[in-house]
Amino acid sequence: MDERDDEDYEIGVLLRRAHSKAAEAFNDALKPLDIQGKHFGVLLLLHRVGPLSQRQLIDRLGSDKSAMVRFIDDLEARDLCVRKPAEHDRRAHSVMLTPHGEEVFARAERDALAVSRALLAPFAPAERTQLIALLTRFVSQ
């Protein structure tokens, strides 16, 4: 039998469990706003960058086309975003936040910060900084 370190084969399991824990906490916090974490990602990007095409949202969020269409349909049904013909290409559509979407995003962002702080509370400040830096580097590869 090979001698391996635990991290040789548990990284996927650990990342999945960490994601599940964070997603559950975040989705619970967002329930009163009638959105989920998957919606928040779209709102966050539209808030920070401004109108984007569905293709740009897919690329930036690592989603697939059918899932993104559903996310945007959900957000439109809640009057949080709207699709409009793109200025540069009438065949394409830009997705943008509505005024109501900006309001909901502001509340969701406060909730997201509170959840993040609670999830990271067991770590010392230097550990939080290191964890974020390591995960950022991990996903950037």
Steps between C-alpha positions, in 0.01 A plus 500: 500500500628845407576741777325824424423810692132547575489810281596292196149367471279701732529846343193450283296370790613784727428767239156350430415488870623857551294615201189320628535653846548851363224465237249375756575787740489754221176366348337504845596866541365589156160326539323814626610675178361215284838433337776242530877512478486422127291814450728707721798425276319647201381803699849559637660495158235727345534741792880516476544494122172628361299350214644179357391255236389153605819366340713733714312393813552134410872553444557705815296279731600164355141402433345319209258659254181325610566569869573867430178535301309359800683732744418805290139385448469466881646847554277657234192337656596668830557837326868492597647520150388554143626392158526773238639494147874563511614831358781344296306196370122495467503119489651488849347612826655684790392410850477787747376555852169674559468759777330228709791269418745758634301524824483124546868467414593755769313297765641171367852641508460589869371148568787347301753693706338387825501135386863524388602647834314225688653223288850640546458584869687188624815620322748760618524810277827382345345158429198662329731704282709196415195283423358760264837546330550126458150441362536796264826358370347151476207612283720727288716212372 
